[in-house]
Amino acid sequence: MAAEQTPQSSSRDQNLQKRNYFIFGHNISHSLSPTLHNAGFQHLGLPYHYSIHETSAVDETIEHIISQPEFGGASVTFPHKLQIGQLLDSISLSAQKVGAVNTVIAQGTGKERKLHGENTDWIGIKRCIERNSPKELSSSAGLVLGAGGAARAACYALQQLGVAELLVVNRTLSKAEEMVSLFDKVSARCFDTLEHSIEATHSPLRVIVACVPADDLTKDKIPTQLFSDSEDGVLVEMAYRPQVTGMMESASDNKGWRICRGIDVLEEQAYEQFQMWTGRPAPMEVMRTAMQTKAKVKI
């Protein structure tokens, strides 16, 4: 995890040029990302500003923004993560594996300026697991619920963490099988129900990443042994609403399990974005406090 950084002024800071950062997406007026990043920029005295740009598609307005010399980078969210790549000069291997770009970085200036695509969603998931996982994961199983974009990021994170086996549960089995075929560095199996995955698990299940709508998985649909078979573990719940999901209720019934929320993943991946854009460790406490204050107002 990145170290804290205190405000400081230097000749390098004084010579920094103004930079504009954005979040690109649809229905994003509620986004906490501007609060997070602007708090960090202000704390470090950087002449940068982060704002929302909402569109239903990757259109000419986005093309115009990223062509401006002041453009420093962007967060990219639904439904633009798959389309934004067509406007970029390069895309990282991890973004290719996850199949989505959620971070754009402007590199260089003038004629040498290039736009690079990254994915930090998987890093947010990975850091939440690392921070809360009680045991070595090389002897543990990891379970991913779903087979969409967030699930792909979760699979990549679990592969990078070196879990002993990856289990994926999705109602459409063929979609899950297509997804796990991209992650050949980990032993993976797919199931259409949670019950089937539990019965087939060879290693202790210590990581669960839920990437499905909370309404699809209420507490009455969750097998009690999902959490009780292991004394400890970590649940990453990617759903934002409701604040306490059925998966979170079930996990809290077993005291050895720790819970990370979607907002925790957002926070961790944002710190990585901040460092990619600025070359400096994110001032985490400042950014976290600003986000929590804003979230309480919104709730």
Backbone hydrogen bonds, N-H to C=O, Kabsch-Sander energy under -0.5 kcal/mol:
donor,donor_aa,acceptor,acceptor_aa,energy
14,Q,10,S,-2.2
15,N,11,S,-1.3
16,L,13,D,-1.3
19,R,47,P,-1.7
20,N,70,E,-3.0
21,Y,49,H,-3.5
22,F,73,G,-1.3
23,I,51,S,-1.5
24,F,75,S,-2.8
25,G,53,H,-1.2
26,H,78,F,-2.1
31,S,28,I,-2.0
36,L,32,L,-2.2
37,H,33,S,-2.6
38,N,34,P,-2.3
39,A,35,T,-1.5
40,G,36,L,-1.5
41,F,37,H,-2.8
42,Q,38,N,-2.5
43,H,39,A,-2.1
44,L,40,G,-1.8
45,G,42,Q,-1.1
46,L,41,F,-2.6
48,Y,46,L,-1.9
49,H,19,R,-1.8
51,S,21,Y,-2.2
53,H,23,I,-2.6
55,T,25,G,-2.4
55,T,53,H,-0.5
59,D,57,A,-1.3
62,I,59,D,-0.5
63,E,59,D,-1.9
64,H,60,E,-2.2
65,I,61,T,-2.0
66,I,62,I,-2.5
67,S,63,E,-0.9
67,S,64,H,-0.5
68,Q,64,H,-0.6
68,Q,65,I,-1.4
71,F,68,Q,-1.5
72,G,20,N,-2.9
73,G,20,N,-1.0
74,A,104,V,-1.9
75,S,22,F,-2.9
76,V,102,N,-2.3
77,T,24,F,-2.9
80,H,77,T,-2.4
84,I,80,H,-2.3
86,Q,83,Q,-1.6
87,L,84,I,-2.0
88,L,85,G,-1.5
89,D,115,L,-2.3
90,S,115,L,-1.4
92,S,117,G,-2.7
96,Q,92,S,-1.9
97,K,93,L,-2.4
98,V,94,S,-2.7
99,G,95,A,-1.6
100,A,95,A,-1.4
101,V,81,K,-2.1
102,N,100,A,-0.5
102,N,118,E,-1.8
103,T,118,E,-1.8
104,V,74,A,-3.0
105,I,116,H,-2.6
106,A,72,G,-2.2
107,Q,105,I,-0.6
107,Q,114,K,-3.4
112,E,109,T,-1.6
113,R,110,G,-1.4
114,K,107,Q,-3.1
116,H,105,I,-2.7
116,H,114,K,-0.5
117,G,90,S,-2.5
118,E,103,T,-2.8
124,G,120,T,-2.2
125,I,121,D,-2.0
126,K,122,W,-2.7
127,R,123,I,-2.7
128,C,124,G,-1.7
129,I,125,I,-2.1
130,E,126,K,-2.7
131,R,127,R,-2.3
132,N,128,C,-1.1
132,N,129,I,-0.5
133,S,129,I,-2.5
139,S,136,E,-0.8
140,S,137,L,-1.9
141,A,204,P,-3.0
142,G,165,E,-2.5
143,L,207,V,-2.9
144,V,167,L,-2.9
145,L,209,V,-2.5
146,G,144,V,-0.6
146,G,169,V,-2.9
152,R,148,G,-1.9
153,A,149,G,-1.8
154,A,150,A,-2.1
155,C,151,A,-2.6
156,Y,152,R,-2.2
157,A,153,A,-2.2
158,L,154,A,-2.5
159,Q,155,C,-2.3
160,Q,156,Y,-2.4
161,L,157,A,-1.7
162,G,158,L,-0.7
162,G,159,Q,-0.9
163,V,158,L,-1.7
164,A,137,L,-1.0
164,A,140,S,-2.2
165,E,140,S,-1.0
166,L,187,S,-3.3
167,L,142,G,-3.1
167,L,165,E,-0.5
168,V,189,R,-2.3
169,V,144,V,-2.6
170,N,168,V,-0.5
170,N,191,F,-2.4
173,L,171,R,-1.0
175,K,172,T,-0.6
176,A,172,T,-1.4
177,E,173,L,-2.5
178,E,174,S,-2.1
179,M,175,K,-1.8
180,V,176,A,-2.5
181,S,177,E,-1.2
182,L,179,M,-1.7
183,F,180,V,-1.7
184,D,182,L,-0.7
186,V,183,F,-0.7
189,R,166,L,-2.3
191,F,168,V,-2.7
197,S,193,T,-1.4
198,I,194,L,-2.3
199,E,195,E,-2.0
200,A,196,H,-1.3
201,T,197,S,-0.7
201,T,198,I,-0.9
206,R,141,A,-1.8
206,R,204,P,-0.8
207,V,141,A,-1.2
208,I,234,V,-2.2
209,V,143,L,-2.9
210,A,208,I,-0.5
210,A,236,V,-2.5
211,C,145,L,-2.0
211,C,209,V,-0.7
214,A,241,R,-0.5
216,D,213,P,-1.7
217,L,214,A,-1.4
221,K,218,T,-2.2
222,I,219,K,-1.6
226,L,223,P,-1.6
227,F,224,T,-0.8
228,S,224,T,-1.4
229,D,225,Q,-1.6
230,S,227,F,-0.8
233,G,256,G,-1.4
234,V,206,R,-2.3
235,L,258,R,-3.0
236,V,208,I,-3.1
237,E,235,L,-0.6
237,E,260,C,-3.0
238,M,210,A,-2.2
238,M,236,V,-0.8
245,T,243,Q,-0.5
249,E,245,T,-2.4
250,S,246,G,-2.3
251,A,247,M,-2.4
252,S,248,M,-2.3
253,D,249,E,-0.8
253,D,250,S,-0.6
254,N,251,A,-1.8
255,K,253,D,-0.6
257,W,254,N,-2.2
258,R,233,G,-2.7
260,C,235,L,-3.1
262,G,237,E,-0.6
262,G,239,A,-0.6
264,D,261,R,-0.7
265,V,261,R,-1.6
266,L,262,G,-2.5
267,E,263,I,-1.9
268,E,264,D,-2.2
269,Q,265,V,-2.7
270,A,266,L,-1.9
271,Y,267,E,-1.7
272,E,268,E,-1.4
273,Q,269,Q,-2.1
274,F,270,A,-2.7
275,Q,271,Y,-2.0
276,M,272,E,-2.3
277,W,273,Q,-2.4
278,T,274,F,-2.5
279,G,275,Q,-2.5
284,M,282,A,-1.8
287,M,283,P,-2.2
288,R,284,M,-3.2
289,T,285,E,-2.4
290,A,286,V,-2.0
291,M,287,M,-2.2
292,Q,288,R,-2.7
293,T,289,T,-2.3
294,K,290,A,-2.1
295,A,291,M,-2.8
296,K,292,Q,-2.2
297,V,293,T,-1.5
298,K,294,K,-2.1
299,I,295,A,-2.5
